[in-house]
């Protein structure tokens, strides 16, 4: 009836389960207390409600962007397509090199905007819930910037992928 | 520099953005106050931390499973593969017909387990944060059940898909 094997270690259980799960890829940007751009690649961004429009994402409180998230009022959530592979990689690598290229501009509220993204949600940070060394960030959508509908970028099995065939 | 068009209506901005974003698909099950199985298909399930292992998912407080989520101590989070397309569809359709077939069994803590899933996290509900008519649910991973590594099921552009080619 079941081909499932018990994994009693919860850390190994989480690891094994998320190897079997795919995620969409976002880049979240904001300004730090000095007005400098900060940001990171996230695979946890998801919709929370349609009316009013809400989204959420998870972040490590040890991340280079954490101090900015705690103090900022607004953020920009970029959804990425296949063509944004290098942007996803860059925003997950050395945080001191994430804004050195001229591939972004200052958008609404001065937020750093990567114009090549498939879409950008301009959001207001509404609630932050710290959980152990992590946090859940809940945001209100203020407005959006909509671009090309390039196939969505996915993260799966420790690498980036494009969507495959429609099943339904 | 940017091919992005401004969408001032935040509801339309959210809609347009999530048309460009892909998600992994989960099925979350639990027991209601009478011990009956309830559950639903979710595209918001994501990791929150590795040590201790934590996950989160979002749910509408108007959903048929909401009362059970508020009162339950444990839940089962199933990750789905391509072969689980019908399970994803069934658990998103008429809630009175979700457990009529004999494709599940009572697992740890009596939780309803679909043995065909690619993996199952047995989780303890830790925090629930209500936001407007929705809620963010934060859970601790207790143990897991690991199955076949069937290609992960995706939800994208209002339909189910399989992963495509590796980009990196």
Contacts between the chains, C-beta under 8 A, distances in Angstrom:
chain1	res1	chain2	res2	distance
A	1	B	105	6.1
A	1	B	115	5.2
A	2	B	105	6.8
A	2	B	113	6.9
A	2	B	115	2.8
A	2	B	116	7.8
A	2	B	145	7.6
A	2	B	147	7.6
A	3	B	115	6.7
A	3	B	116	8.0
A	3	B	147	5.2
A	3	B	148	6.3
A	4	B	113	7.5
A	4	B	115	5.8
A	4	B	117	7.4
A	4	B	119	7.5
A	4	B	120	6.4
A	4	B	145	3.8
A	4	B	146	6.4
A	4	B	147	4.6
A	5	B	145	6.9
A	5	B	146	5.2
A	5	B	147	7.4
A	6	B	143	6.9
A	6	B	144	7.7
A	6	B	145	6.0
A	7	B	143	6.4
A	7	B	144	4.3
A	7	B	145	7.0
A	7	B	146	5.3
A	8	B	143	5.2
A	9	B	143	7.6
A	10	B	52	7.4
A	10	B	53	4.8
A	10	B	140	7.6
A	10	B	141	4.3
A	10	B	142	5.9
A	10	B	143	5.9
A	10	B	144	7.1
A	11	B	50	6.7
A	11	B	51	6.0
A	11	B	52	7.9
A	11	B	53	5.3
A	11	B	141	7.9
A	12	B	144	7.3
A	13	B	53	7.0
A	13	B	119	8.0
A	13	B	121	6.1
A	13	B	122	7.8
A	13	B	141	5.7
A	13	B	143	5.5
A	13	B	144	2.5
A	13	B	145	8.0
A	13	B	146	7.3
A	14	B	47	6.7
A	14	B	50	6.4
A	14	B	53	3.7
A	14	B	55	7.2
A	14	B	121	6.8
A	14	B	141	5.0
A	14	B	144	7.1
A	15	B	50	7.4
A	16	B	119	6.1
A	16	B	144	6.1
A	16	B	146	4.6
A	17	B	77	7.6
A	17	B	79	5.6
A	17	B	119	4.1
A	17	B	120	7.6
A	17	B	121	5.2
A	17	B	144	5.7
A	17	B	146	7.2
A	18	B	47	5.5
A	18	B	79	7.9
A	19	B	149	7.1
A	20	B	79	4.7
A	20	B	81	7.0
A	20	B	118	4.1
A	20	B	119	4.8
A	20	B	146	7.9
A	20	B	147	7.9
A	20	B	149	5.8
A	20	B	150	7.8
A	20	B	152	6.1
A	21	B	24	4.5
A	21	B	26	7.3
A	21	B	45	7.6
A	21	B	79	4.5
A	21	B	119	7.8
A	21	B	152	5.8
A	22	B	22	7.5
A	22	B	24	4.3
A	22	B	152	3.9
A	22	B	153	7.9
A	22	B	154	5.6
A	22	B	163	5.9
A	23	B	23	7.1
A	23	B	24	5.5
A	23	B	46	6.8
A	24	B	21	4.5
A	24	B	22	4.3
A	24	B	23	5.5
A	26	B	21	7.3
A	43	B	46	7.0
A	44	B	46	4.1
A	44	B	47	6.9
A	44	B	48	7.5
A	44	B	56	7.8
A	45	B	21	7.6
A	46	B	23	6.8
A	46	B	43	7.0
A	46	B	44	4.1
A	46	B	46	6.4
A	46	B	58	6.2
A	47	B	14	6.7
A	47	B	18	5.5
A	47	B	44	6.9
A	47	B	58	7.3
A	48	B	44	7.5
A	48	B	58	4.9
A	48	B	131	6.2
A	48	B	134	5.2
A	48	B	136	6.8
A	49	B	58	7.9
A	49	B	60	7.3
A	49	B	131	7.0
A	49	B	132	5.6
A	49	B	133	6.4
A	49	B	134	4.2
A	50	B	11	6.7
A	50	B	14	6.4
A	50	B	15	7.4
A	51	B	11	6.0
A	52	B	10	7.4
A	52	B	11	7.8
A	52	B	132	5.9
A	53	B	10	4.8
A	53	B	11	5.3
A	53	B	13	7.0
A	53	B	14	3.7
A	54	B	131	6.1
A	54	B	132	6.5
A	54	B	134	6.5
A	55	B	14	7.2
A	56	B	44	7.8
A	56	B	56	7.6
A	56	B	58	6.3
A	56	B	136	5.9
A	58	B	46	6.2
A	58	B	47	7.2
A	58	B	48	4.9
A	58	B	49	7.9
A	58	B	56	6.3
A	60	B	49	7.3
A	77	B	17	7.6
A	79	B	17	5.6
A	79	B	18	7.9
A	79	B	20	4.7
A	79	B	21	4.5
A	81	B	20	7.0
A	82	B	167	6.5
A	85	B	167	5.1
A	85	B	168	6.3
A	89	B	168	7.0
A	105	B	1	6.0
A	105	B	2	6.8
A	113	B	2	6.9
A	113	B	4	7.5
A	115	B	1	5.1
A	115	B	2	2.8
A	115	B	3	6.7
A	115	B	4	5.9
A	116	B	2	7.8
A	116	B	3	8.0
A	117	B	4	7.4
A	118	B	20	4.2
A	119	B	4	7.5
A	119	B	16	6.1
A	119	B	17	4.2
A	119	B	20	4.8
A	119	B	21	7.8
A	120	B	4	6.4
A	120	B	17	7.6
A	121	B	13	6.1
A	121	B	14	6.8
A	121	B	17	5.2
A	122	B	13	7.8
A	126	B	131	7.4
A	127	B	129	6.9
A	127	B	131	6.9
A	129	B	127	6.9
A	129	B	129	5.8
A	129	B	136	7.4
A	129	B	138	7.3
A	131	B	48	6.2
A	131	B	49	7.0
A	131	B	54	6.1
A	131	B	126	7.4
A	131	B	127	6.9
A	131	B	138	5.6
A	132	B	49	5.6
A	132	B	52	5.9
A	132	B	54	6.5
A	133	B	49	6.4
A	134	B	48	5.2
A	134	B	49	4.2
A	134	B	54	6.6
A	136	B	48	6.8
A	136	B	56	5.9
A	136	B	129	7.4
A	136	B	136	5.8
A	136	B	138	6.6
A	138	B	129	7.3
A	138	B	131	5.6
A	138	B	136	6.6
A	140	B	10	7.6
A	141	B	10	4.3
A	141	B	11	7.9
A	141	B	13	5.7
A	141	B	14	5.0
A	142	B	10	5.9
A	143	B	6	6.9
A	143	B	7	6.4
A	143	B	8	5.2
A	143	B	9	7.7
A	143	B	10	5.9
A	143	B	13	5.5
A	144	B	6	7.7
A	144	B	7	4.3
A	144	B	10	7.1
A	144	B	12	7.3
A	144	B	13	2.5
A	144	B	14	7.1
A	144	B	16	6.1
A	144	B	17	5.7
A	145	B	2	7.6
A	145	B	4	3.8
A	145	B	5	6.8
A	145	B	6	6.0
A	145	B	7	7.0
A	145	B	13	8.0
A	146	B	4	6.5
A	146	B	5	5.2
A	146	B	7	5.3
A	146	B	13	7.3
A	146	B	16	4.6
A	146	B	17	7.2
A	146	B	20	7.9
A	147	B	2	7.7
A	147	B	3	5.3
A	147	B	4	4.7
A	147	B	5	7.4
A	147	B	20	7.9
A	148	B	3	6.3
A	149	B	19	7.1
A	149	B	20	5.8
A	150	B	20	7.8
A	151	B	164	7.8
A	152	B	20	6.1
A	152	B	21	5.8
A	152	B	22	3.9
A	152	B	156	5.8
A	153	B	22	7.9
A	153	B	167	7.6
A	154	B	22	5.5
A	154	B	154	7.0
A	154	B	163	6.3
A	156	B	152	5.8
A	156	B	163	5.4
A	159	B	166	5.4
A	159	B	167	7.3
A	159	B	168	5.2
A	160	B	166	7.4
A	160	B	167	4.5
A	160	B	168	4.6
A	161	B	163	5.1
A	161	B	164	6.0
A	161	B	165	6.7
A	161	B	166	5.5
A	161	B	167	6.0
A	162	B	163	8.0
A	162	B	164	4.3
A	162	B	165	5.7
A	162	B	167	6.1
A	163	B	22	5.9
A	163	B	154	6.2
A	163	B	156	5.4
A	163	B	161	5.0
A	163	B	162	8.0
A	163	B	163	7.0
A	163	B	164	5.3
A	164	B	151	7.8
A	164	B	161	6.0
A	164	B	162	4.3
A	164	B	163	5.3
A	164	B	164	3.5
A	164	B	165	7.6
A	165	B	161	6.6
A	165	B	162	5.7
A	165	B	164	7.6
A	166	B	159	5.4
A	166	B	160	7.4
A	166	B	161	5.5
A	167	B	82	6.5
A	167	B	85	5.1
A	167	B	153	7.6
A	167	B	159	7.3
A	167	B	160	4.5
A	167	B	161	6.0
A	167	B	162	6.1
A	168	B	85	6.3
A	168	B	89	7.0
A	168	B	159	5.3
A	168	B	160	4.7
